Amino acid sequence: IGLLVHRPDLASALYRAHAASRLVKVAKTQFYPTIDLTGFVGFNALTLAKGTDKLANFLFSGQSFSYGLAPGLRMPWFEGGRLRGELGAQRAEYDAAVELYNETLLDAMREVADSLSAWQTTSEMMASHKRLLASLGEDWRLAKIRLVNGLDDDREVLLHRHPVLEQEYALRALESDQLVAAIDLIESLGGGYHNPDLEKRPTQNPS
């Protein structure tokens, strides 16, 4: 499944599911009370005292300052209906996103399985045709040797040449099918997989 992360449709569905999950968490936090503390500091009323030292001591002493907190409290007790509605909507969105992701994942896996099966089938057929072509090619070679030695005529050589040409044509068609299957497999993986065996051009048999 890790190879499928390069598919745009699957990556988009996964991102949507993660985003919906975060929104559910945010909606849940709205049920908690919130407190905003605003601090303040100020000077107490000053009474002028005679002498600079006395005034300085008074200004910088703790008794000359006043501190305080102005709390802002938010209690969501009377907003329960609205908050539950928002949470329900976010959960529904999350469930839909997860369902979409699961469906996208299953579709992607089916596409990969179909593409891989097609590539394996063409590979097996190519191997079979190559063995047959090698056998027919050997018969043709022996026919030419018999022709040189005067044991066969040109007609026999042509009779052995014809099936060789047919198998060569069939093999080229299978090579094309295998290339298409390889491209389909790479596309079904989102272009995130590289296998030289899939892209290597088959070696042509000498005719």
Secondary structure as the mmCIF struct_conf table of DSSP 4:
data_model
#
loop_
_struct_conf.conf_type_id
_struct_conf.id
_struct_conf.beg_label_comp_id
_struct_conf.beg_label_asym_id
_struct_conf.beg_label_seq_id
_struct_conf.end_label_comp_id
_struct_conf.end_label_asym_id
_struct_conf.end_label_seq_id
HELX_RH_3T_P HELX_RH_3T_P1 GLY A 2 HIS A 6
HELX_RH_AL_P HELX_RH_AL_P1 PRO A 8 THR A 29
TURN_TY1_P TURN_TY1_P1 GLN A 30 PHE A 31
BEND BEND1 TYR A 32 TYR A 32
STRN STRN1 THR A 34 PHE A 43
HELX_LH_PP_P HELX_LH_PP_P1 ASN A 44 LEU A 46
BEND BEND2 LYS A 50 GLY A 51
HELX_RH_AL_P HELX_RH_AL_P2 THR A 52 LEU A 59
TURN_TY1_P TURN_TY1_P2 PHE A 60 PHE A 60
BEND BEND3 SER A 61 SER A 61
HELX_RH_3T_P HELX_RH_3T_P2 GLY A 62 SER A 64
STRN STRN2 PHE A 65 ARG A 74
HELX_RH_3T_P HELX_RH_3T_P3 PRO A 76 GLU A 79
HELX_RH_AL_P HELX_RH_AL_P3 GLY A 80 VAL A 148
TURN_TY1_P TURN_TY1_P3 ASN A 149 GLY A 150
BEND BEND4 LEU A 151 ASP A 152
HELX_RH_AL_P HELX_RH_AL_P4 ASP A 154 SER A 188
TURN_TY1_P TURN_TY1_P4 LEU A 189 GLY A 191
HELX_RH_AL_P HELX_RH_AL_P5 PRO A 196 GLU A 199
BEND BEND5 LYS A 200 LYS A 200
HELX_LH_PP_P HELX_LH_PP_P2 ARG A 201 PRO A 206
#
